[in-house]
Every structure is written in structure tokens, then in C-alpha cells.
């Protein structure tokens, strides 16, 4: 895949190797570097879209930023009329990017693909916990959640009482693309926790859950959302690379490239 200059790029890739509150497997700080490495070996030609996304749209790679700097960085990219593609790092970073996206898009909603509801108010007093990220995002804008298969009683009670439960789509009912699309507003930010995939596809993540989505199921959701909505930003988080196991790194590199392709082919 070929990189372009910032001025010629529709997409700006922002690595954010943030890791502070991971609960089980560690190493998500190594996620962005693994994705970027796999990217070097990716075909420019997208076999589904029959085009070279990098040449058509322009993709530029920025230097890694801290979580603290992510909001300002994302805001600049959006102001410059480009689409940020953020590579994590721990899921808690998404709220910073969502704040930036919301500042420029008043009707913003978030699509979360994830195994976990991430609706805990806090964990041991920490509101910045990665398992609280969707609770924080709901304080910024509405969200639709898909691929879910793990949550606590507290999260379930909150979802039921707040009405969020209606916008939570569990992994055993993936044939809900239309519903997901209908629940999102026209301006969408997409956050993809790589553990949305079945562990057969994605072993390299800190908190794997059985029963996840497969490659083409995830694409079916993303293809429709990218086609029908204005997607103003994307992140891919929680990849924890395993030494000697490169397929998951390549999967996420290709997924990010495919999403850019969906947006560029509109
Ligand atoms: Mn998760």
C-alpha cells in the first residue's frame, strides 16, 4: 500500500498506542505498529471493490499520538475535511475521537462493533476504564452496538432502564444490518473493537469471547453503513499482537483498508 502526503490524502491514519487499564491480556500498545507492519504487505488493489484505494483517495500516516493529544489531532483532521482512521491501543481512547467528531457533527451517532457492551459506569473508581468507554460515549452522543456477547448485571440493568437495550444487537442475531442502519443518525463514527470477531479469526486481543462475528459478517455491516451514512471517523482498537501469529494483524490492516475503500468508492 502506498502512502500519500497529508495535503493529497482523504484518509489520515493516526496510531494511538495507548494502554493504561487493560484488564486481562496486555500488549495493545503494540497494536498500531503491528497493523502498520502488515500494511506494507497488503495489496493496493482491493479485490472486492476492484480499485486501488490508496491511489484513488490518498492515505497518509501520521506519527503516533498519546490519548491526551488524540482529541485535538482528530479535530484538526476533520476540520481539514479528511477522515481520521485511528489505530489503537486501548478502547478508552475512542471517547477522545468521538468528542472531536461530535464537535463538528452535531447529529453524530456511534456504531460500536464489539464483544463487550462496555457500559460499566466505572471500574474500581476509574471512569476511564476501557470497559466503560461506551458509557462515556453515551454521555456525548447516541450509539448502536453490535456483535455483543458479554456484559455484567450492572450493564444490563443500565441498558434496560436507559432504553439502550433496544440499540444493542447480540452476536447470535447478526442478520440485523437494516435495523442497525435505521437506528444510526446520518453522521456516524465507527469504533471497532477487534474482539467483535470470533476468536477463530481474532486470537490477538486481551479479552476474547467465544461466538463472535466472522470476516464477511463484519463486512456486511460496514459496507451498508459506509454506503448509507456519512462516516466521519473510524477507529480499530484492542489488537494485542502475538509474536509469530501474523494473521490477526493482517486481518485488521486489511479491514481498515477495506473500510477506507467503502468510503472512497461512494
Ligand atoms: Mn471488547
Boltz pocket constraint, residues with backbone or C-beta under 6 A from the ligand:
constraints:
  - pocket:
      binder: B
      contacts: [[A, 114], [A, 115], [A, 116], [A, 193], [A, 195], [A, 196], [A, 207], [A, 238]]
      max_distance: 6.0
